[in-house]
Amino acid sequence: MTEKKLIFLAILCSGLLLLGALAFQYVAGLPPCKLCYWQRYPHIIVLLFGSIYYFTLITKIAIIPATASFASAGIGAYHFGIEQKFWPGPNTCSSVGVNNLSTDDLIEQIMTAPIIKCDEVLWSFLSISMAGWNSIFSTFLGLFWIAILIKFNKNKLLK
């Protein structure tokens, strides 16, 4: 495959991940939490800088979509860990105990709490949540970007 076809495929994969997230939100009616949104932003960066790389083939730009893919994978892994109770999530996004809160703090937490909690799994497949799947796919996508960069730019990278 040519470099441009592989770049297009990588861009398409990020676009499909974003479309999948939007389909779960708007078609399936599964509202995203704050961390779900955070996982989407790097894919927007991939679409933007991947497209720039596609049209210019400026080697240094290719590291941006690779890094953005790994960033989404990292946020997804962090989110998956919160869902699995491996570690606590942010207070603004997770269910927290109320034992050490004053009455005023408890009322404030209730009034400012988001509707969707980051530590609740709304959908899973093979016991892996959407955050987990995003982490898996985004990791492979980041590796794919690195492979494209190495395969077609060995000489430029060594300079």
C-alpha angles and dihedrals in degrees: 000000000000123000093250093052091051092047090050090050091051092049090047091053092055090047091051091050089053092046090049091053091049091048091053089049102043105022102033093034096233107146116216125234126223094272090049088059091047090056090056098055096070090053089056087053089050091053092049101043094033088058091048089050091047092056099037105028089212101164097213091060092061092072091064097065089042092053092044091053091052090047091055089047090052094049089047092051091048090049092047090052090053091050091050091047092242088134137356121269129222114299090238092057108032141061108262134184119262099207096105098039125105118228091258092049091049092051090047091051092049094048095047098037116121117240094236118056121213093220095060120090110219096178136010139174121200087358091298118118126221089263090054093049091048089052092051096045094042091051091053090045091053090049089049091054090050090049091052090049093050097041097052103028108041093127094047092048093053094056 
